[in-house]
Amino acid sequence: MADIIDLSLLADSRRYLSKLLDARGLSYFLQKEGSRLFHIEPSKIELVLRTVLRSRAEDLPTPHPKAIEHCRKEIRRELIRRVASAMLQTGL
């Protein structure tokens, strides 16, 4: 079965993620406490998705749940890539 991908939802979420990263930095998305040093907070990913879904035009249909899940995974992948890049830059 083919994946359902909403390109406008994905583009909007990447744009909003980029704005949040510029405004607050990568550490905003990381859990402050816990046993893992670099643990991405799921609530911050949900914040990006909720904001993008609320900001969509009224005439657009509600995205399919699988499209939302795909978007969630893409946001997480981008954050993981940025955390790994930051770790390499600091020498961890």
N, C-alpha and C positions, 0 to 999 in steps of 0.2 A: 504494500500500500504506500502511496506517495505521501510525503510529509506535507502538511498544510502550513504554508508560510504566508503571512500577511506582510508584504514588503513595506507598506506605509507604517504599520505598527513597529516594525523592526527599525526603520529609519528614524522614526520619532523617538524611540527608546534610546537609540545610540546617541542622538542629538542631546536628549535630556541628561543622559549619563555623562556625556562630555561636559555639559554645563555644570553639573554637580561636581565633577572631578576638578574642573577649573576653579570653582568657587570654594570648595571645602577640602579638596585633596583626597588622596587614596586612603589615608588613615580613617576618614569618615566611614568608610565601608567595612573596616576591620573591627572585630570584636575586641573590646578593651580588656576584658578579663577572660580567664580560661586557661586551660592547659596548653592549647595550641598557640604558637606565636603569631601566625598569620591566618586567622580564621575569618572568612567573609561572613558578615552578618546577613542572614536571609531576610530580615525585616527591611534592610536598606534596598535590596533587590525588589522587594514587593512595593516599596515606596516609589521607585522608578516606574514600575508597571502601573500602579494605581494612578499616578500623575499623568502618565501618557494616555491611559484609557479615559480619564476624565476630560482631558484636553482635546480629544478627538471631536471632529465635527459631528453635529447632530444627524446629518443626512447619511453618514456612514453606518453600515450595519455593525452589530456587535461582533467582535472577532471570535472565531472558533476557539474553543478551549485548547485544542492542540496547537493553534497558532500562538496563543498566549504562553503555553508551556515552552514552545520553541524559542520565543522571545526571552523568556526567563533564563533558559540555558545559554543563550547567546550573551546576555548581560553578564552572567556568571563567568563564562569563558573569557570575556574581555577583562573582567576584574582579575581573574587568575593570571592572565597574560601580563597585566600591568604589575601585579604583585611579584611575579617571577622576574620581570625586568628590573624592578626596584631592588630585589634581593641581589641580582647580579651586579648592579651598579654599586651597591654598598659592600659587596664582597662576602655575603653570607653563603 
